[in-house]
Amino acid sequence: MNLHGIRAIYRFEMARTGRTLMQSVLSPVVSTSLYFVVFGSAIGSRITSVEGVSYAAFIIPGLVMLSLLMQSVSHGSFGIYFPKFVGTIYEVHSAPLSYLEIITGYVGAAATKAIIVGLIILATARVFVDYSIAHPVVMVLFLVMTTVAFSLFGFIIGIWADNFEKLQVVPL
């Protein structure tokens, strides 16, 4: 297993997130915050609680998972599609890396980015609602498994797509 190659792909993909911080991190956080404001005030004023949990706290897991799923598919598909589009994928193929190592680098970075966005959204939810997490270890394990699975799915979409419109078929 070529850990240096995996780390190189991972670091390159994470650096790309730093260059596109507005669309990679800030945009999903702002749009999810708008969901909190709209659903929390519009519907939350009519529904006081769901089985003893306030409506605003009740929608937090759904909004976090919605963002997590969308981000992991998007980062997974775009991460492999863009090198194909610009022609730099041949550099990755010429490196002494197996397909498993290439997938591990791209999918690991996509899952990491999605988890970061999910945790930022969870922290942002604290601004709007007071909530508690009953099983934090199970939550983190579930977040990791979900993001890895959907990042793999996004990776498959990125390999399949031959134009930018096909990248958006599944997320839409």
URRAZI-V651546 format. One record per residue. N is the residue number from 1. RES is the residue in three letters. NEAR is the number of other C-alpha atoms within 12 Angstrom. Layout:
n=N res=RES near=NEAR
n=N res=RES near=NEAR
//
This chain:
n=1 res=MET near=15
n=2 res=ASN near=18
n=3 res=LEU near=18
n=4 res=HIS near=17
n=5 res=GLY near=27
n=6 res=ILE near=28
n=7 res=ARG near=24
n=8 res=ALA near=23
n=9 res=ILE near=33
n=10 res=TYR near=30
n=11 res=ARG near=23
n=12 res=PHE near=23
n=13 res=GLU near=33
n=14 res=MET near=30
n=15 res=ALA near=19
n=16 res=ARG near=24
n=17 res=THR near=27
n=18 res=GLY near=16
n=19 res=ARG near=13
n=20 res=THR near=16
n=21 res=LEU near=18
n=22 res=MET near=15
n=23 res=GLN near=20
n=24 res=SER near=36
n=25 res=VAL near=32
n=26 res=LEU near=23
n=27 res=SER near=19
n=28 res=PRO near=35
n=29 res=VAL near=32
n=30 res=VAL near=21
n=31 res=SER near=22
n=32 res=THR near=35
n=33 res=SER near=31
n=34 res=LEU near=20
n=35 res=TYR near=28
n=36 res=PHE near=33
n=37 res=VAL near=23
n=38 res=VAL near=17
n=39 res=PHE near=23
n=40 res=GLY near=28
n=41 res=SER near=19
n=42 res=ALA near=16
n=43 res=ILE near=19
n=44 res=GLY near=24
n=45 res=SER near=15
n=46 res=ARG near=14
n=47 res=ILE near=20
n=48 res=THR near=18
n=49 res=SER near=17
n=50 res=VAL near=14
n=51 res=GLU near=10
n=52 res=GLY near=11
n=53 res=VAL near=18
n=54 res=SER near=23
n=55 res=TYR near=28
n=56 res=ALA near=35
n=57 res=ALA near=31
n=58 res=PHE near=28
n=59 res=ILE near=31
n=60 res=ILE near=36
n=61 res=PRO near=27
n=62 res=GLY near=21
n=63 res=LEU near=31
n=64 res=VAL near=38
n=65 res=MET near=30
n=66 res=LEU near=28
n=67 res=SER near=41
n=68 res=LEU near=44
n=69 res=LEU near=38
n=70 res=MET near=37
n=71 res=GLN near=44
n=72 res=SER near=46
n=73 res=VAL near=41
n=74 res=SER near=43
n=75 res=HIS near=48
n=76 res=GLY near=44
n=77 res=SER near=43
n=78 res=PHE near=43
n=79 res=GLY near=45
n=80 res=ILE near=44
n=81 res=TYR near=32
n=82 res=PHE near=26
n=83 res=PRO near=23
n=84 res=LYS near=23
n=85 res=PHE near=20
n=86 res=VAL near=15
n=87 res=GLY near=13
n=88 res=THR near=16
n=89 res=ILE near=19
n=90 res=TYR near=15
n=91 res=GLU near=16
n=92 res=VAL near=25
n=93 res=HIS near=20
n=94 res=SER near=13
n=95 res=ALA near=19
n=96 res=PRO near=18
n=97 res=LEU near=24
n=98 res=SER near=18
n=99 res=TYR near=19
n=100 res=LEU near=18
n=101 res=GLU near=25
n=102 res=ILE near=34
n=103 res=ILE near=34
n=104 res=THR near=32
n=105 res=GLY near=37
n=106 res=TYR near=47
n=107 res=VAL near=46
n=108 res=GLY near=38
n=109 res=ALA near=42
n=110 res=ALA near=48
n=111 res=ALA near=42
n=112 res=THR near=35
n=113 res=LYS near=44
n=114 res=ALA near=43
n=115 res=ILE near=37
n=116 res=ILE near=31
n=117 res=VAL near=40
n=118 res=GLY near=40
n=119 res=LEU near=29
n=120 res=ILE near=26
n=121 res=ILE near=37
n=122 res=LEU near=36
n=123 res=ALA near=22
n=124 res=THR near=28
n=125 res=ALA near=32
n=126 res=ARG near=19
n=127 res=VAL near=17
n=128 res=PHE near=27
n=129 res=VAL near=25
n=130 res=ASP near=18
n=131 res=TYR near=21
n=132 res=SER near=18
n=133 res=ILE near=17
n=134 res=ALA near=9
n=135 res=HIS near=10
n=136 res=PRO near=12
n=137 res=VAL near=11
n=138 res=VAL near=13
n=139 res=MET near=21
n=140 res=VAL near=19
n=141 res=LEU near=14
n=142 res=PHE near=19
n=143 res=LEU near=33
n=144 res=VAL near=30
n=145 res=MET near=24
n=146 res=THR near=32
n=147 res=THR near=40
n=148 res=VAL near=34
n=149 res=ALA near=24
n=150 res=PHE near=36
n=151 res=SER near=42
n=152 res=LEU near=35
n=153 res=PHE near=33
n=154 res=GLY near=40
n=155 res=PHE near=36
n=156 res=ILE near=28
n=157 res=ILE near=31
n=158 res=GLY near=36
n=159 res=ILE near=27
n=160 res=TRP near=22
n=161 res=ALA near=23
n=162 res=ASP near=22
n=163 res=ASN near=19
n=164 res=PHE near=20
n=165 res=GLU near=17
n=166 res=LYS near=21
n=167 res=LEU near=31
n=168 res=GLN near=23
n=169 res=VAL near=19
n=170 res=VAL near=21
n=171 res=PRO near=26
n=172 res=LEU near=11
//
